[in-house]
Amino acid sequence: QDTSRMQWDNFKLLLLEGLSQGADSLIVGDVKQSIYQFRLARPQIFMEKFDSYEKEVHDGVRLQRIDLAKNYRSRREVVECVNYLFYRIMGRDLGNVAYDKDSALYLGASFADKEQGIPDTAELCLLEKEEDSDNAKEQEARMIALKIKELLKDYYVTDEHTGELRKASYRDIVILLRKTKEWDEVFKTVFESEGIPAYVTKSSGYFETGEIRVLLNFLKCLDNPKQDIALFGTMTSSLGGFTDEEMALVCSAKEASLWKKVQAKALLADDALAAKCKNFLTWYTGYREQIPYEPIHKILRSVIQEKGYLYEVASMPGGQQRLANVQMLLAKAESFEKSSYSGLFHFIRYIDKVQKYDIEFGEAGIMDEQDDVVRIMTIHKSKGLEFPICFVAGCAGRFNQMDAQKAIICDSNYGIGLDYVDIDNRVKYKDLRKRFLAKHIVEENLGEELRVLYVALTRAKEKLILTGTTKNLEKSMEKWVQTAETKGQTL
């Protein structure tokens, strides 16, 4: 359960009360926040337990359910907005949770009253995209930037230390995105152009940073000098110091591999490039001879110190982040040496597998909660966190339904669905089972997206703002109103 300290204390009291009443087993949870379907989490399992446990303990009942109904995080306006939306869109058929009086949110937080400034009412900000521009992300980012400036002028938040009202600052604001790929850098660039300091919380991209690629290339060619790409990357980096023109002359040799070309060029007499190749081979061989007895992190530290690599990366744009990334690689190498698979060969294979299966470390974190910046992160990354002002951006994005469109689709309950191929008539089509499975997977994915939205909206403490773009605002509003009226609801 995602709780604040006050809610945790309340839970402990309920737990003790339930046990004192004679319950042998208790279940506590919030299935509405189950957002790890991609990790094979199955909210249906929890709902089965939810249905089998009873709220009250009496004679013969040994299984009790405790509903943590009160929300100790958010203002009334946020709670009412979340309830308004999810009473209408979440149910057992979509989201696997019946949003009723038992699962709805109830106000439990206490905030100072406001008599001035922008009201706390939840907002939906829609932007009609410009016809001559296809960069909707940038337009939405600019709209949010203007909204942030407006909030900083006349919006007050409750200070968590004093409980008194104060003007909002950048660190009170978070931008939540369903995914940061193709979004985060656009938002960060726009914010910086508007004078708004921003920090992107990344979960990937670590191995693609230049300072890490240089060190990984060095380790790879140290492990095997016949890896041309790694050797070329090392020689052209600050570790090798070769220029593009010098590398072109080295590569002109008739040898098969780059390693052989360097050795051949080093044998030439009275040649500046030959001397440079000879020095590089001597330097390289010295480190290669250390592999059997020196740990990886010590070899790396020695190279970094010898070449002044930390000074180099610190002088580059974003130097503080780059330094943190290098330190993170050294820490990873040191911790790897303590495992059963120590040594350079195994470390290289470990890094290769991490990259192959997209298990990214994410860039090293250098920010703390006191830094006065607007944070940009994914909704998954924000789970368990809370922010006074929360923008849920990119609400106009389409859902990813690729799982239902694959040639082979699988479901843990209903099995496997395949395309039927008629070889004689050269025809391929979906059979009945696959059509059923595709529809089922689409519904499951929509339920997951619904739970992700619930997590996003419940991160806000005082101000909740949803943003999105549309091609034709007037037509979109007409369509939404008609859909609501058809379902007997109101907008």
RAPEDA-V413504 format. One line per field, one symbol per residue. psi: psi as a letter, one per 40 degrees, with the letter a starting at -180 (. if undefined). Layout:
psi->???
//
This chain:
psi->hhiiddddddddddddddddeehdhihhigdeehffdeefhgdddddddddeiidihahehehihhhgdhhediidddddddddddddehideheehhgaddeiihheihiiiheiahiehiihhhhhihdehegddddddddddddddddddfhhihheddeiiiiiideehihhidiehedddddddddddefhhihhhieiedeeiddddddddddddddheegddddddddeieddehidddddddeeieididdddddddeeiifhdddddddddddddddddeeddehidddddddddddefddddddeihfdddddddddddddddddddeiegiidddddddddddddefgidiihheiieehgihhhiidddeheiiidhhhhifeeiiihfddeeidhiihddeaihiihhgddefihihiddddddddddddddddddddddddddedhddhhhhiiiidhddddddddddddddefii.
//
